Amino acid sequence: MAGRSRGGETGIETDGNYIYTTKWNGYEFYRYQMDGTFVESFTCGSAGAVRDLAWDGTYFYGSAANTTVYQMDFDAQTVVSTITAPANIRAIAYNEDDGLFYGNNWSEPIQVFDITGASQGSFATGPSASSIYGLAYDNYCGGKYLWAYAQPGTIPADQNWIFKIELPSGIETGISFDVATVIAPGIGVAGGLCVTDQVVPGFWTLMGNMQEKYIWGFELGTSGPPLSDDIGIQYIMEPNSGSGLTSTEEVTVVIRNFGANAQSDFDVYFTLNGGSQIVETVTAIINGGETYNYTFNTTVDLSDLGDYTIIVCTDLSGDEFSLNNCKTKLIEHSEPSTSFCSPTYSTGCNSGDGFIGFAVEEIQNLNSNCENNTGFYGWSEYYDLGPAILFPGFTHTFTMGSGYGNQYVNIWIDYNDDFELTPDEMILTDYWIESAGIFYETDIEIPAMATSGVHGMRVMAVHGEAFTDPCGFYIWGEAEDYSVLIGNNDVGNIEGYVIKNSGGSPVSGASIVINSGTYSTVSGPDGYFEMTDVLVGNWSITCIADGYNTIFGMVSVSNGNTTITDFNLTAPTMDIFPQSINIIIDPNAQSTEIIDITNNGDGELYWTAYVEKETDEPKDAWDLQFSFDVQAASGGLGNLGAACDGQYYYTTRWNSNLLHKYDLYGNLIEEFFIPGVSGIRDLAYDGTYFYGGVSTHTIYEMDFHLKRW
């Protein structure tokens, strides 16, 4: 088969129920039906940047081109355990006959190791197979062999070779094949590799992933006949995670007849969060090898926000293979989305693609370059700029430039505020930025029926190809998200006075701000302020003055009218007794002192305090201040770097993507990871961000609070 890949995938493996692929530069895994139909993307615990995959009949295995091999349960979507391999592992295969793994990184020797990570030997690659990305074990066609999917050339047309290697010697058999001679690779190069007999009945298939392009399969040889009676759940179609789930969600599953005999009148059941079984009978006839979509008559209540676990199983009398009877699905009922979907770029704007600047009306972002401020390649959000005020039926000039030529640009405005960008919301299609370093201008007319109000806008570029999907996978380019205000040409005024709540005297110099800066002014000596020609609508309004409590509110503006909005500002006072405390504390001792703070004003008081050490008595050099066992606290090996922000200690793991957070007493608070960052050695802290590298020239600037770089 030659099915179109969603892109961005490298590894490949199957358990006979689904085909799975990995994402080399992210944490996603992708699930396909055995016919190549895309099912879903998901994450699997802390596993990320996995290159190739192997399957041992129960768990999947893969590595991020380092010595950590993840043991993963794709049904539960968790990391079960990890294996420390003898060397860095990119390509991986599993020998179910001897319980051994084979793995290597590019052209390095292929390592043989067991489930504990203990080395069982190795053998050199070559002379023909080099730059190996995928491995697959083959004992199905006479003898034991290893297939390698490699990139020995310098262009995609010569980077799609498969080689057959004899086991246990590791000697190439001389059998090789250039996949590019039957599948045009375009930009695709060799990725992962596996062997299965579940794609074409009666045949073993060597299946590979041509990165960014195709999943392909070649016939290896004939396989044995299927079981007579074997039926199971292939996939739970509904319900799905999301917002707005109801109390009457349907449960729909795909049932597959894995056996040769036709089946009907068998039971199927589901449980929700471990509750009672809901049993129903399937009366339809399902022939051998066919699938059937079944929707239960009983619905489920998912109306409360939270996580749900649904398990669906078949119950066929005389079923000869029970391991495929059940499937489990985790469903999350979440709050409605507050941002657009994440576009997926493998390189993004890191090579100059995308935008070096963008501007329209109040949005002036002409020196943005490649910020990646969301932590994802090729995606930045600039909701703090503008919003740009646009009018229905009017033409506005949009300015944009790129650091790399041949960029196609689309722009969407989310008129209905559902955070889904649809074709009818597109205001610019396939605009071409021909050359790098030049700012281009294009005039765009806003549709006459555009909905007034504040909306999100996505400006998106893709190198070298026209596109329509604002959430799709691409190699080079960038997406930038902004806010725009669609006006309706109707305006009104706002005026009022800012006075002290106590006594009523005017407050001069107070800042009055609408919609985070769309409109602003300051009060005069008599406390009066005025804003004219404010667009009709409901606006957030803020009044700020030094020494007073800030007031937040809403104001409604109607056409041709003046809205009166007055502000009575409250102010706290801070009376402290005593004014100072001078104490001497002996080493390893503590002291409790009481300070009375009184607020005699009419507003809320917020305060902070700190201790100033006036003397520094001499002490012995190299006195130990503290220590704690991070290995015992974190439960893991490889703790390396450390830094403190004054509230928490943080440590890194050189052999994984995990970071650990401790309180100041050494108690583990949490472990977390930052997408796209793994193997950090040491840490530094500048008062705002943490910094670290992975023994390369790249230093990551990381926000540990938002967990992104």
C-alpha positions, -999 to 999 in steps of 0.1 A, spaced: 0 0 0 10 36 -4 -12 57 19 -6 94 24 10 102 57 -3 132 78 33 145 78 58 150 106 60 114 114 91 92 114 87 59 133 62 32 125 48 0 142 16 -20 145 -1 -42 170 -23 -57 143 -52 -35 153 -37 -1 144 -7 14 127 12 39 150 37 66 139 58 89 160 67 126 158 105 132 160 103 168 171 73 167 194 53 145 219 25 134 196 19 99 184 -5 91 156 -30 62 152 -42 49 119 -66 21 110 -49 -8 92 -61 5 59 -43 38 65 -73 59 76 -62 84 102 -78 80 136 -63 104 161 -32 119 176 -23 114 213 5 118 238 20 90 259 31 103 293 66 117 293 77 100 260 87 125 234 108 130 202 106 92 196 122 82 163 114 45 155 91 20 172 92 -17 182 64 -39 197 68 -70 218 32 -82 217 22 -61 247 41 -28 248 57 -4 223 93 8 226 111 38 212 138 63 220 146 100 213 181 91 198 196 87 233 201 58 257 166 60 272 142 35 256 106 41 266 83 11 273 49 25 264 12 14 267 -6 31 238 -40 21 251 -35 36 285 -13 63 269 14 60 296 51 52 300 52 19 318 90 19 323 123 29 307 153 9 296 189 23 296 204 9 263 241 4 258 242 33 233 221 59 217 190 44 200 173 58 169 162 27 149 148 -2 170 134 -37 164 123 -65 187 132 -102 183 103 -121 199 120 -154 195 150 -146 217 135 -116 236 162 -92 223 162 -57 210 183 -44 181 190 -6 179 214 20 167 218 57 158 225 64 122 256 45 111 268 35 146 271 -2 154 238 -20 159 234 -29 196 218 -61 208 203 -58 243 176 -74 265 147 -60 284 170 -49 313 193 -30 289 221 -55 293 242 -57 262 241 -90 243 267 -79 217 268 -56 187 278 -56 150 289 -29 126 267 -14 100 276 -14 63 292 -17 39 260 -5 20 235 3 48 244 37 65 224 64 81 198 39 93 165 53 106 143 22 110 148 -15 118 124 -45 116 129 -81 127 119 -109 102 117 -146 111 87 -152 88 102 -161 55 129 -187 63 157 -178 87 162 -148 110 169 -114 94 170 -77 102 156 -52 77 171 -17 77 155 15 62 183 39 55 193 73 41 227 65 25 225 93 -2 224 131 0 190 138 -16 156 122 -10 157 102 -42 187 83 -28 177 83 9 150 56 8 169 23 7 160 -10 25 187 -35 32 184 -72 44 209 -82 72 215 -118 83 212 -126 121 230 -132 143 261 -124 122 250 -89 112 263 -95 77 244 -78 48 228 -104 25 233 -83 -6 195 -79 -10 185 -42 -11 158 -21 -28 153 16 -35 118 25 -24 121 58 -44 119 38 -76 82 29 -70 71 58 -47 82 94 -57 97 107 -24 94 144 -30 109 156 3 104 122 20 133 102 34 137 69 52 119 66 86 107 37 107 102 1 97 81 -29 109 67 -63 97 31 -74 100 6 -99 86 -24 -78 94 -24 -55 63 -31 -80 35 -47 -113 46 -24 -142 40 8 -122 35 36 -108 55 42 -71 48 74 -50 53 59 -16 62 78 17 63 73 54 69 87 77 42 90 108 64 67 137 56 51 117 28 39 81 28 33 49 47 42 21 23 41 -17 24 59 -44 3 51 -81 2 76 -103 21 59 -137 17 28 -157 26 15 -161 61 -7 -187 78 -45 -187 76 -65 -166 101 -82 -181 131 -117 -194 125 -135 -174 152 -120 -142 164 -138 -109 168 -129 -78 187 -131 -40 191 -109 -22 167 -116 14 177 -139 35 199 -152 62 175 -174 81 200 -175 99 224 -145 121 220 -127 146 242 -138 182 240 -159 209 254 -197 210 256 -202 173 262 -238 164 272 -257 139 293 -266 119 263 -234 111 244 -236 82 220 -211 53 222 -200 41 188 -173 15 181 -157 -2 152 -160 -40 155 -136 -61 134 -140 -98 125 -103 -109 127 -113 -145 119 -124 -164 88 -160 -173 98 -188 -148 95 -202 -137 129 -235 -124 142 -258 -124 173 -229 -119 198 -228 -96 228 -209 -63 231 -207 -42 263 -192 -11 278 -184 3 312 -179 39 322 -155 47 350 -156 12 363 -194 11 366 -219 -16 356 -217 -33 322 -241 -21 296 -247 -52 274 -263 -52 240 -264 -77 211 -250 -72 176 -274 -89 151 -256 -78 119 -236 -103 99 -199 -94 98 -179 -115 73 -142 -125 79 -119 -95 77 -147 -70 76 -155 -42 101 -189 -30 114 -198 3 131 -221 -2 161 -238 25 181 -251 15 215 -288 22 223 -277 34 257 -260 68 259 -235 81 286 -236 112 308 -204 132 303 -219 166 312 -196 173 342 -161 186 335 -134 160 341 -119 128 329 -138 96 319 -126 61 311 -148 40 288 -140 3 281 -158 -15 253 -155 -53 247 -170 -80 225 -182 -113 240 -183 -140 214 -188 -176 225 -158 -197 213 -136 -167 205 -101 -181 199 -81 -150 207 -93 -127 235 -65 -101 236 -82 -80 209 -117 -81 225 -115 -48 244 -104 -12 238 -101 15 264 -105 52 257 -98 82 279 -122 111 274 -117 146 288 -146 171 291 -128 204 292 -135 241 292 -141 257 258 -109 265 240 -94 300 245 -69 299 217 -66 287 181 -53 252 172 -16 246 172 -1 246 137 26 220 133 59 228 116 89 205 116 113 235 111 89 265 113 106 299 110 140 288 124 155 292 89 140 326 81 106 313 68 74 329 80 74 365 90 101 390 99 73 416 104 36 422 101 14 453 104 -21 465 99 -36 496 114 -30 495 152 -9 463 150 27 473 143 49 442 146 75 449 119 105 435 138 91 403 153 113 378 134 111 342 146 100 344 183 83 310 187 68 326 219 43 298 224 71 272 228 62 256 194 82 258 162 66 285 139 38 297 162 36 330 181 8 348 198 6 387 199 -27 393 215 -12 422 235 -7 442 203 -35 463 189 -62 453 184 -63 465 148 -96 484 142 -111 473 109 -144 483 93 -168 461 73 -169 471 36 -137 491 39 -102 483 25 -72 482 48 -36 478 39 -17 448 53 21 448 54 43 417 58 77 405 50 97 372 53 133 363 58 130 336 31 114 339 -3 85 319 -19 61 321 10 23 316 6 2 336 31 -34 331 43 -53 352 68 -84 342 88 -106 363 112 -126 342 137 -159 362 133 -180 338 154 -153 335 182 -155 297 183 -117 294 179 -122 273 147 -109 289 115 -131 280 86 -129 288 48 -157 314 51 -135 333 76 -105 336 53 -98 372 41 -66 365 22 -58 334 2 -24 323 -12 -8 357 -12 28 352 -25 58 368 -8 83 363 -36 116 375 -21 132 377 13 138 409 32 112 430 14 80 443 30 50 437 8 17 456 10 -17 442 0 -51 458 3 -79 436 18 -115 445 19 -133 434 51 -166 417 42 -196 439 45 -213 414 67 -184 409 91 -195 405 127 -186 435 149 -166 431 180 -132 418 191 -121 387 172 -89 366 169 -69 367 136 -44 342 123 -18 353 98 0 322 84 28 315 60 40 282 44 71 280 22 67 267 -13 31 255 -14 -4 268 -14 -24 256 16 -58 258 32 -56 241 66 -47 265 95 -40 235 118 -21 213 93 14 200 93 41 218 72 78 219 72 87 256 68 67 287 77 50 304 106 16 313 121 11 345 141 -21 352 160 -35 387 168 -67 405 179 -88 427 156 -118 449 164 -144 449 137 -163 482 140 -196 492 126 -189 529 120 -212 538 149 -195 558 177 -203 574 210 -185 592 238 -175 585 273 -170 611 300 -169 614 338 -150 624 369 -124 607 390 -127 616 427 -116 604 461 -140 581 477 -133 598 510 -141 635 508 -149 637 471 -119 658 461 -108 654 424 -80 630 414 -57 644 387 -36 623 364 -56 591 367 -53 568 336 -86 556 321 -80 527 297 -105 509 275 -99 474 262 -62 472 274 -52 503 254 -76 506 224 -86 540 239 -70 559 268 -69 593 284 -60 609 318 -81 630 342 -75 667 344 -70 689 375 -107 688 382 -108 651 378 -127 653 345 -119 630 315 -134 625 281 -130 600 252 -147 608 219 -155 586 189 -155 553 208 -169 525 187 -203 512 198 -202 482 220 -195 468 255 -160 476 266 -138 467 296 -126 499 313 -99 505 340 -90 534 361 -55 536 376 -39 562 398 -8 560 420 -17 555 457 -52 543 449 -69 509 444 -74 502 407 -110 499 395 -120 474 368 -154 476 351 -175 475 320 -190 504 300 -216 504 272 -213 528 243 -243 536 221 -244 554 188 -244 592 191 -247 592 228 -224 601 257 -220 575 285 -213 589 319 -188 569 339 -175 582 372 -148 566 394 -147 569 432 -111 558 441 -104 542 474 -70 544 491 -54 523 518 -30 535 545 -3 516 562 5 522 598 33 499 612 44 493 648 72 491 656 90 509 627 120 487 630 133 455 647 169 449 655 177 414 668 207 390 670 201 354 661 226 328 670 237 301 645 210 274 639 186 294 661 153 312 652 134 341 666 97 352 664 90 389 663 55 405 659 48 435 637 13 452 637 2 466 604 -30 486 604 -50 499 574 -70 530 584 -79 539 548 -109 530 528 -93 506 503 -77 472 503 -40 471 513 -15 448 496 19 446 510 52 427 510 81 426 535 117 414 535 144 410 562 176 430 559 207 416 575 227 445 589 257 425 601 275 395 588 295 378 615 326 358 605 320 321 600 341 291 592 349 287 555 329 260 536 303 256 563 276 232 548 244 251 546 221 223 534 220 191 514 194 166 502 193 134 482 177 143 448 179 107 436 159 95 465 135 125 462 129 122 425 131 84 422 153 86 391 189 85 380 206 111 359 200 142 380 226 167 369 219 205 367 204 226 395 191 261 401 169 280 425 145 309 420 143 316 457 110 297 461 119 263 447 149 242 437 150 227 402 171 198 388 176 184 353 179 149 340 206 146 314 192 113 301 156 123 297 132 152 292 122 155 328 127 184 352 122 182 389 108 209 413 115 207 450 106 229 479 134 245 499 135 215 522 142 190 494 106 176 491 97 168 455 68 190 444 64 178 408 82 165 378 74 181 344 88 186 309 90 214 284 79 204 249 110 203 225 136 203 253 154 171 265 187 162 282 194 196 298 227 195 317 231 226 339 208 255 347 211 292 352 184 317 364 183 354 356 154 364 379 128 356 353 138 327 330 159 296 334 186 287 309 203 254 299 219 235 271 222 199 259 260 199 252 254 217 219 256 254 208 219 258 216 209 274 249 172 273 258 155 302 275 127 285 296 97 296 316 93 270 343 59 285 354 43 282 319 64 251 311 76 263 277 106 278 261 
